[in-house]
């Protein structure tokens, strides 16, 4: 589910992209090493580098102002990709975000296989357009031991220690207190209908929003023979990359944003760059060194024209060697 796994990260880099909007981007053709000019399709949505402000500035701006579009309860259910009934365990606080830990009692829909999940929230203020409503992000609103229905977006990324879940909007659905609120207003649940049944009826009425179809063996991802095969199959670009500088050291995930120069591409066609020929790639921590040259499999975080990319798989970074280039080229031509 590539779209959801990049969602949160794109929110984090918006500030950086705005600050660099004055820099134009020129498409350059780096396909000199690409024998097949192959490009894999990557549906992305938000992604993996945090705003590339200096680390010092980010510490001074730990709170977030988030503008959200107004949606109805029915729309929120339809837009979500996971919902559970869960027992609240605790809130884990970090420098610039919190995670609410829930014990999964029942999965209403979506791919939720964990016994415990972590509901992610930035710190700051959320505002909802059109209704002049705002609320506190990361507030201590849940009661330990109480059961809640969570309507969520599942966020998957190699940069996370565990999958994160994000509420679709300001929803508070407490089963123990029979209190179901959205934007601090009661949700109109039909008489003699439980909240769970009402939610499931909304899902049943909506068409074409369920999770990606599974393969014959029940899985939703392609099977690969080895890590190199996985990188070749999942990455939109594979190239020889020089690490120019550490742009931003993340405090919210396991990836750092590096300014990189793509010397040549083994997979992928033209690549948009900044005026100096560089792009930003989010790479797992302790994987590369500034000044080093690596073969990296990466993909854009939001559309073809983005200047920000993410390391595609956990093993998408290799030392440069002619033998490895030959192996990747062979995989791409099979």
URUR-V584527 format. One record per residue. RES is the residue in three letters. SS is DSSP state (A for helix, B for strand, O for the rest). D_LAST is the distance of its C-alpha to the last C-alpha in whole Angstrom. Layout:
((RES	SS	D_LAST) (RES	SS	D_LAST))
This chain:
((UNK	O	25) (UNK	A	24) (UNK	A	27) (UNK	A	30) (UNK	A	28) (UNK	O	29) (UNK	A	32) (UNK	A	35) (UNK	A	33) (UNK	A	34) (UNK	A	37) (UNK	A	38) (UNK	A	36) (UNK	A	38) (UNK	A	41) (UNK	A	39) (UNK	A	38) (UNK	A	41) (UNK	A	43) (UNK	O	40) (UNK	O	40) (UNK	O	42) (UNK	O	39) (UNK	O	37) (UNK	O	33) (UNK	B	32) (UNK	B	28) (UNK	B	27) (UNK	B	24) (UNK	O	22) (UNK	O	19) (UNK	O	19) (UNK	O	16) (UNK	O	14) (UNK	O	12) (UNK	O	10) (UNK	O	13) (UNK	O	12) (UNK	O	14) (UNK	O	14) (UNK	O	18) (UNK	O	20) (UNK	O	24) (UNK	O	26) (UNK	O	30) (UNK	O	31) (UNK	O	30) (UNK	O	31) (UNK	O	33) (UNK	O	37) (UNK	O	39) (UNK	O	39) (UNK	O	42) (UNK	O	44) (UNK	A	44) (UNK	A	48) (UNK	A	48) (UNK	A	46) (UNK	A	48) (UNK	A	51) (UNK	O	49) (UNK	O	48) (UNK	O	49) (UNK	B	47) (UNK	B	48) (UNK	B	46) (UNK	B	46) (UNK	B	45) (UNK	O	45) (UNK	O	48) (UNK	O	46) (UNK	O	48) (UNK	A	48) (UNK	A	46) (UNK	A	44) (UNK	A	43) (UNK	A	42) (UNK	A	40) (UNK	A	38) (UNK	O	38) (UNK	O	35) (UNK	B	37) (UNK	B	40) (UNK	B	42) (UNK	B	46) (UNK	B	46) (UNK	B	49) (UNK	B	50) (UNK	B	50) (UNK	B	50) (UNK	B	49) (UNK	B	47) (UNK	B	48) (UNK	O	46) (UNK	O	47) (UNK	O	46) (UNK	B	45) (UNK	B	46) (UNK	B	44) (UNK	B	46) (UNK	B	45) (UNK	B	45) (UNK	B	45) (UNK	B	43) (UNK	B	46) (UNK	B	44) (UNK	B	40) (UNK	B	41) (UNK	B	38) (UNK	B	35) (UNK	O	32) (UNK	O	35) (UNK	O	35) (UNK	O	37) (UNK	O	40) (UNK	B	41) (UNK	B	40) (UNK	B	41) (UNK	B	42) (UNK	B	41) (UNK	B	44) (UNK	B	44) (UNK	O	48) (UNK	B	50) (UNK	B	51) (UNK	B	49) (UNK	B	51) (UNK	B	50) (UNK	O	50) (UNK	O	53) (UNK	O	55) (UNK	O	56) (UNK	B	55) (UNK	B	54) (UNK	B	53) (UNK	B	53) (UNK	B	49) (UNK	O	49) (UNK	O	52) (UNK	O	54) (UNK	O	54) (UNK	O	53) (UNK	O	56) (UNK	O	55) (UNK	O	54) (UNK	O	54) (UNK	B	52) (UNK	B	50) (UNK	B	47) (UNK	B	44) (UNK	B	43) (UNK	B	40) (UNK	B	36) (UNK	B	34) (UNK	B	32) (UNK	O	29) (UNK	O	28) (UNK	O	27) (UNK	O	30) (UNK	O	32) (UNK	O	34) (UNK	O	34) (UNK	O	33) (UNK	B	36) (UNK	B	38) (UNK	B	39) (UNK	B	42) (UNK	O	42) (UNK	O	45) (UNK	O	49) (UNK	B	49) (UNK	B	51) (UNK	B	51) (UNK	B	53) (UNK	O	54) (UNK	O	57) (UNK	O	59) (UNK	O	58) (UNK	B	57) (UNK	B	54) (UNK	B	54) (UNK	B	52) (UNK	O	53) (UNK	O	56) (UNK	B	57) (UNK	B	57) (UNK	O	55) (UNK	O	56) (UNK	O	55) (UNK	O	56) (UNK	O	59) (UNK	O	59) (UNK	O	55) (UNK	O	54) (UNK	A	51) (UNK	A	48) (UNK	A	49) (UNK	A	49) (UNK	A	46) (UNK	A	44) (UNK	A	46) (UNK	A	45) (UNK	A	41) (UNK	A	42) (UNK	A	43) (UNK	O	40) (UNK	O	37) (UNK	O	33) (UNK	O	34) (UNK	O	33) (UNK	O	30) (UNK	O	26) (UNK	O	26) (UNK	O	25) (UNK	O	22) (UNK	O	23) (UNK	O	24) (UNK	O	26) (UNK	O	24) (UNK	O	23) (UNK	O	20) (UNK	O	16) (UNK	O	16) (UNK	O	14) (UNK	O	14) (UNK	O	15) (UNK	A	16) (UNK	A	14) (UNK	A	11) (UNK	A	14) (UNK	A	15) (UNK	A	11) (UNK	A	11) (UNK	A	15) (UNK	O	16) (UNK	O	17) (UNK	B	17) (UNK	B	16) (UNK	B	19) (UNK	B	21) (UNK	B	24) (UNK	B	28) (UNK	B	30) (UNK	B	33) (UNK	B	36) (UNK	B	36) (UNK	B	37) (UNK	B	38) (UNK	O	38) (UNK	O	38) (UNK	O	40) (UNK	O	39) (UNK	O	35) (UNK	O	33) (UNK	B	32) (UNK	B	33) (UNK	B	33) (UNK	B	32) (UNK	B	32) (UNK	B	29) (UNK	B	28) (UNK	B	25) (UNK	B	24) (UNK	B	21) (UNK	B	18) (UNK	B	14) (UNK	B	13) (UNK	O	16) (UNK	O	18) (UNK	B	22) (UNK	B	24) (UNK	B	27) (UNK	B	30) (UNK	O	33) (UNK	O	35) (UNK	O	35) (UNK	O	31) (UNK	B	31) (UNK	B	29) (UNK	B	30) (UNK	B	28) (UNK	B	29) (UNK	B	28) (UNK	B	29) (UNK	O	32) (UNK	O	33) (UNK	O	29) (UNK	O	30) (UNK	O	33) (UNK	O	34) (UNK	O	33) (UNK	O	30) (UNK	B	27) (UNK	B	24) (UNK	B	20) (UNK	B	20) (UNK	B	18) (UNK	B	20) (UNK	B	21) (UNK	B	24) (UNK	O	27) (UNK	O	28) (UNK	O	27) (UNK	O	25) (UNK	O	28) (UNK	O	29) (UNK	O	30) (UNK	B	29) (UNK	B	26) (UNK	B	25) (UNK	B	23) (UNK	O	21) (UNK	O	21) (UNK	O	23) (UNK	O	21) (UNK	O	20) (UNK	B	22) (UNK	B	21) (UNK	B	23) (UNK	O	22) (UNK	O	20) (UNK	A	19) (UNK	A	17) (UNK	A	16) (UNK	A	14) (UNK	A	12) (UNK	A	11) (UNK	A	10) (UNK	A	9) (UNK	A	6) (UNK	A	5) (UNK	A	6) (UNK	A	4) (UNK	O	0))
